[in-house]
Amino acid sequence: MAVDQTFIKNLAEANGLNLPEERLDAVLRQYQSYLRTMERIDTVPLERESEPAIRYSLESINPGSAAGPSGGRR
């Protein structure tokens, strides 16, 4: 399947979006970059049981506050 402007326009329309012609090139480049990233991720050797490790931190939300984002609570 070729990923070209027609594909991008059809994909957008299938998702309820109407992309102006002048945006098609930019969106096409972004989508191609996304596909390349997915290909790279697929090459990472992970075991079947591997789980993503996600860590959330609110420390950077209010770095100037001495109390921090939780009002001093931890």
C-alpha positions, 0 to 999 in steps of 0.5 A: 500500500502506497502512503501518499497524499491520496492515502492521507486524505482518505485516512483523514476523511475516514476519521471525520477530518477534512484536511486542506490541500496545503496541509497534506504534504506536512501531514504526509511527512509526519505520518511517514515519520511515525511509520518509521518510528513504529518500524524501529520499535518493532526491531527492539528485542523484547520478551513476550512478558515485557511490560512497559515501565511508566513513571509519573512525576509531578515534581516539574509542574511547579519547580519554583515552589518550595512546597512542590506540587503536592503542597509539601505532602509526599 
